[in-house]
């Protein structure tokens, strides 16, 4: 009995010492992915706002903000590429850069009071949003197309509200619009991260995975 008791004391501590890190690794990997995605998409709305403010006010930093915003589209594409392959990442980068270019045209038209130009840009923007949703839904079965279309349309609507509030100098509405933009983008980034974890459970059980290249 003494030998059995000693064996239990030796084995059970080893089991409890080994098991928790394995569980923790899964949570760490998923959490790292979620935080990476939140950082990337937060940059997206932060630099979009920086550009909106600068462009509407004719500030000299508008081009710098636009350049940084375009870099963010590359960062998002590279993050997706690290999971789905470089061609997929490049395809998403192209779609996202179109998303930004159209937004720039929409802001210019709205600022100039060009209703026809604004409507044309908005129509292109909506089409681009659907194209992004189509691309993502084909990459991951956990991202239903209808859900992604709704998420993209929500993003476009909240960003448009932000532009309109800034143009009309309705500062309270401007604050509310950005709060909504930020809330919505976190919901969207979390949905994307959750879908990736569900699609690749073995990868996230293996340890810490980062889309930014950090371990």
C-alpha positions in Angstrom: 0.0 0.0 0.0 2.8 2.4 0.8 4.3 1.8 -2.6 0.9 2.4 -4.3 0.4 5.5 -2.3 3.8 6.8 -3.3 3.1 6.0 -6.9 -0.2 8.0 -6.9 1.6 10.9 -5.3 4.2 10.8 -8.0 1.9 10.3 -11.0 -1.1 12.6 -10.2 1.1 15.7 -9.7 2.6 15.0 -13.1 -0.8 14.8 -14.7 -2.0 18.0 -13.2 1.3 19.7 -14.1 1.0 18.6 -17.7 -2.7 19.1 -18.4 -3.3 22.8 -17.6 -0.6 24.1 -20.0 -2.2 22.1 -22.9 -5.6 23.8 -22.2 -3.9 27.1 -21.7 -2.1 26.8 -25.0 -5.4 26.5 -26.8 -6.8 29.6 -25.1 -3.6 31.5 -25.7 -3.6 30.7 -29.4 -7.2 31.7 -29.9 -6.8 34.8 -27.7 -3.7 35.9 -29.6 -5.5 35.6 -32.9 -8.5 37.6 -31.6 -6.2 40.3 -30.3 -4.3 40.4 -33.6 -7.5 40.7 -35.6 -8.8 43.4 -33.2 -5.6 45.4 -33.6 -5.7 45.2 -37.4 -9.4 46.2 -37.8 -9.1 48.9 -35.1 -6.3 50.4 -37.2 -8.7 50.2 -40.1 -11.3 52.4 -38.4 -8.7 54.6 -36.6 -6.9 55.6 -39.8 -10.1 55.9 -41.7 -11.2 58.4 -39.1 -7.9 60.2 -39.3 -8.3 60.5 -43.1 -11.9 61.7 -42.9 -11.0 64.4 -40.4 -8.0 65.6 -42.5 -9.7 65.4 -45.9 -12.9 67.2 -44.8 -10.8 70.0 -43.2 -8.3 70.1 -46.1 -5.5 69.4 -43.7 -1.9 68.7 -45.0 -1.8 65.3 -43.3 -4.6 63.8 -45.4 -2.2 62.0 -47.8 -0.1 60.6 -44.9 -3.3 59.2 -43.3 -4.4 57.8 -46.7 -1.0 56.1 -47.1 -1.1 54.6 -43.6 -4.6 53.4 -44.3 -3.5 51.6 -47.5 -0.7 50.0 -45.5 -3.4 48.7 -43.1 -5.1 46.9 -46.0 -1.8 45.1 -46.7 -1.5 44.2 -43.1 -5.0 42.6 -43.0 -4.3 40.8 -46.3 -1.0 39.5 -45.0 -2.7 38.2 -41.8 -5.3 36.3 -43.8 -2.5 35.1 -46.1 -0.6 33.6 -43.2 -3.6 31.3 -42.7 -5.1 30.8 -46.2 -2.0 31.3 -48.3 -0.3 34.3 -50.0 -2.6 34.4 -53.1 -5.7 34.7 -50.9 -4.0 37.4 -48.8 -3.2 39.4 -52.0 -6.7 39.0 -53.3 -8.2 40.4 -50.0 -5.6 43.2 -50.0 -6.7 44.2 -53.5 -10.4 44.2 -52.5 -9.7 46.2 -49.3 -7.6 48.8 -51.2 -10.5 49.2 -53.6 -12.7 49.7 -50.5 -10.5 52.5 -49.4 -10.1 54.1 -52.9 -13.9 54.2 -53.3 -14.3 55.7 -49.8 -11.9 58.5 -50.8 -14.0 59.2 -54.0 -17.2 59.2 -51.9 -15.8 61.7 -49.4 -14.6 64.0 -52.2 -18.0 63.9 -53.9 -19.8 64.5 -50.6 -17.6 67.4 -49.8 -18.1 68.9 -53.2 -21.8 68.5 -52.9 -21.8 66.2 -56.0 -24.9 64.1 -55.3 -24.6 62.1 -58.5 -20.9 61.4 -57.8 -21.6 60.4 -54.2 -24.4 58.0 -55.2 -22.2 56.4 -57.9 -19.3 56.0 -55.4 -21.7 54.6 -52.8 -23.1 52.0 -55.3 -19.5 50.9 -56.0 -18.8 50.8 -52.3 -21.7 48.5 -51.7 -20.7 46.2 -54.6 -17.1 46.0 -53.2 -18.5 45.2 -49.7 -20.4 42.3 -51.2 -17.3 41.1 -53.1 -15.3 41.1 -49.8 -18.1 39.1 -48.2 -18.1 36.6 -51.1 -14.4 36.2 -50.9 -14.4 35.5 -47.1 -17.4 33.2 -47.1 -15.8 31.0 -49.7 -12.6 30.8 -47.6 -14.3 29.7 -44.4 -17.6 27.8 -44.0 -18.0 29.3 -40.5 -18.4 32.7 -42.2 -21.9 32.6 -43.8 -22.2 34.9 -46.8 -25.4 36.5 -45.6 -23.8 37.3 -42.2 -20.7 38.8 -43.8 -22.8 40.9 -46.2 -24.7 42.3 -43.2 -21.5 43.0 -41.4 -19.9 44.8 -44.3 -23.1 46.8 -44.9 -23.1 47.8 -41.3 -19.5 48.9 -41.6 -20.2 51.0 -44.6 -23.3 52.6 -43.1 -21.6 53.5 -39.8 -18.6 54.9 -41.7 -21.0 56.9 -44.0 -22.7 58.3 -40.9 -19.3 59.4 -39.6 -18.5 61.2 -42.8 -21.9 63.0 -42.9 -21.6 64.1 -39.3 -18.2 65.5 -39.9 -19.2 67.3 -43.1 -22.3 68.8 -41.4 -20.2 69.7 -38.3 -22.7 67.8 -36.1 -20.0 67.0 -33.5 -22.3 65.1 -31.1 -23.4 62.9 -34.0 -19.8 62.6 -35.1 -18.9 61.1 -31.7 -21.8 58.8 -31.7 -21.0 57.6 -35.2 -17.4 56.8 -34.3 -18.5 54.9 -31.2 -20.7 52.8 -33.4 -18.0 52.3 -36.0 -15.6 51.1 -33.3 -18.2 48.9 -31.6 -19.1 47.3 -35.0 -15.6 46.6 -36.1 -14.8 44.8 -32.9 -17.8 42.6 -33.4 -16.8 42.0 -37.0 -13.1 41.2 -36.1 -14.2 38.8 -33.3 -16.6 37.0 -35.7 -13.7 36.5 -38.2 -11.3 35.3 -35.5 -13.9 32.9 -34.1 -14.5 31.5 -37.5 -10.8 30.8 -38.1 -10.5 29.0 -34.7 -13.5 26.8 -35.6 -12.1 26.0 -39.0 -8.6 25.1 -37.8 -9.1 23.6 -34.2 -5.9 21.5 -34.5 -3.8 24.4 -35.3 -5.0 26.4 -32.3 -4.7 23.3 -30.0 -1.0 23.1 -31.0 0.0 26.3 -29.2 0.3 30.0 -29.6 -0.4 31.2 -33.2 0.0 34.8 -34.2 -1.0 36.4 -37.6 1.7 39.1 -37.0 4.5 36.5 -36.8 4.9 36.7 -33.0 5.1 33.5 -31.0 
